[in-house]
Amino acid sequence: MKSLITLLATVALSSSVFAGPAFSGKEAKAPVAPAPAPGCDAFGPGLVFDVFGGAFLPDGGDDVLGGGVGVGYFFNRYVGLDINYGLYATDSEHHQFDGNLVLRAPIDSLCIAPYALVGGGFSTNGSTDGQYQVGGGLDVRLQSMSNLGVFAEGLYHFGDENPDFTTVRLGLRIPF
């Protein structure tokens, strides 16, 4: 008799292994994903306007200050084009015109975007000189101020006829 009770108890307990979850009559709710961490959405496609102060640093010459304006358009978060005009206080006023391809890598958790620039342009300083340039920068956006940006960048210019030079710019970036 003991063996029959043991056999029935074993069958009853082992059948619960194959039973599956109990049905309560209610639909099971899908698991809810946690909310994404707050980030920065300031680096989308669109137009930006730049106002900057800068320095003109010629190889083997006197450094001078100046400033300028620029406009850029980003096709997506990572790729854009920009055009800049700068005026520097050299003996004969150095006018600098640049056009660049901009490749940026936004870091949304910090609301910053380091970027690389490559392009060409020309300058007038008593004579006109074509050049190409490479450089980089950092764009910091202030979400509390409608994504107003502060940027710093440096470009090294390789001239055709005049000596090579560097421009350093610090300014405000206004998105539209």
HELIX and SHEET records of a PDB file:
HELIX    1   1 LYS A    2  SER A   15  1                                  14    
HELIX    2   2 GLN A  143  MET A  145  5                                   3    
SHEET    1   A 9 GLY A  46  PRO A  58  0                                        
SHEET    2   A 9 VAL A  64  PHE A  74 -1                                        
SHEET    3   A 9 VAL A  79  TYR A  88 -1                                        
SHEET    4   A 9 HIS A  94  ARG A 104 -1                                        
SHEET    5   A 9 ILE A 112  THR A 124 -1                                        
SHEET    6   A 9 THR A 128  LEU A 142 -1                                        
SHEET    7   A 9 LEU A 148  GLY A 159 -1                                        
SHEET    8   A 9 PHE A 165  PRO A 175 -1                                        
SHEET    9   A 9 GLY A  46  PRO A  58 -1                                        
END                                                                             
